[in-house]
Amino acid sequence: QVQLVESGGGLVQAGGSLRLSCAASGRTFSSYAMGWFRQAPGKLREFVACINGNGDILYYVGSVRGRFTISRDNAKNTLYLQMNSLKPEDTAVYYCAATSYRGSGVYTSAGFYSVWGRGTQVTVSS
């Protein structure tokens, strides 16, 4: 099955931007819907955004809508999360995840995803 490795995290001031990447290897990347989740210290893992295999169905949690953009390049086997206007409350470990589930194309529950990366830390200072 596919393996996932995140990169692009770091320390940024409030109002700044970061772009996360998730490199996939293994089976055909385009057959997977993908998601980004995050987990802050002491909190449960939270859905951030998802995208279907073709990249034409996108969905975001309300707290990031208008600031974050999820995208994918199937030719490069890579998932992205462009994060703009970052806030201190965006501080978390960010994970990408893959699902082969066939449904609406919108999967906000972690239970849908069978493959996870190890995460990349994003820290936003005030």
Salt bridges, closest charged atoms under 4 A:
GLU46 OE1 - ARG38 NE 2.73
ASP90 OD1 - ARG38 NH1 2.93
ASP90 OD2 - ARG67 NH1 2.78
